Amino acid sequence: MTSNTKPFKTIQTTKDLGQIIREIRKSKGLTIQAVSGLANTSPRFLSELERGKETAEIGKVLKVLSTLGLDIVIKDRSSRPVSGREK
């Protein structure tokens, strides 16, 4: 893995997602207030999201992820990795 490559993390629960969001926010030195303001959500929403509350609105979750520079990648668990030469 090169220094520019970031590892992927598997998210299986809302707590997993919240933990990753909290880790990224803190690694960027951002407060809950700062991120919620940039994502146009309330600090309470972001706090609940980071704690893994299951009722979070997906649109707001996507805004928070975008604000932190994160993407969601959907991968079929049953598929095997494909090299660049295979189709």
N, C-alpha and C positions, 0 to 999 in steps of 0.2 A: 504494500500500500504506500503510495506516495504521500508527501506531506500535504498535498492539496486535496487528497481524497478523504472524505469524511465517512465514517462507518454508518451503515444503515442500522436502525434499531427496529425490532419487531414490537408492534403494539397489539396486545390482545385484550386489554381492559382499559377502561377510562382512567384508572389509576396510573397505568403505564404511560398513557398520553400526557396526563397532568405532570408526572414526574419529569418527562422529557422537556415539556414546556418550561417548567420551573428551572431545570438545569441550564437550558439555553438562555433564558432570561437573565439568570444570575451570572452566567459566563460572559454575557455582554455588558454586565454592570448596570442593568436596567431595573427600576423599581416596578412594582405592580401598577402604581399610579401612572408611570411614564408609558408603559406598554398599553394599558387600558385606554389612555388618552390618544395614543397614536392609532390604535385599532378601533377607536370610537365605541368602546364597550365600557361598562362600569368596573371599577376596581373589585366590587363584590363578585361580578361574573368571573373575572380572571382568577380571583382567589378560589372560587368554587371549582373552576376548571382545573387548576393546579392540584386541588385536593381530590380530583377524580369524580366529582359529582356527575351522575349519569344523565341528568336532564339538560345538559348544555345544548344550546341551539347550534346546529352544524354551521350555519352561516357565520355566526360570531366566532366559532372555533376556527374557521378558515381565515377570518380576518386576523385573528391573533397569530396564527401560523405564518401568514404572509408578512405581518409586521416584524416577526422574528427572523424572516428570511428562510422559512422552512417550507418544504413541499411534501405532499402526500404521494406515495408511490404504491399502487395496488399491484400485488404480485400473487399469482395463482400458486398456492402452496404445493400443488401436485406437479407443477412443471419443473423441469430440471433447467439449470443454467444453460444458456446457448452462447457458444463462442461467436465471434465476429464472422467466421467463415460459414457457419450453418445458416440455413434459412428456415 
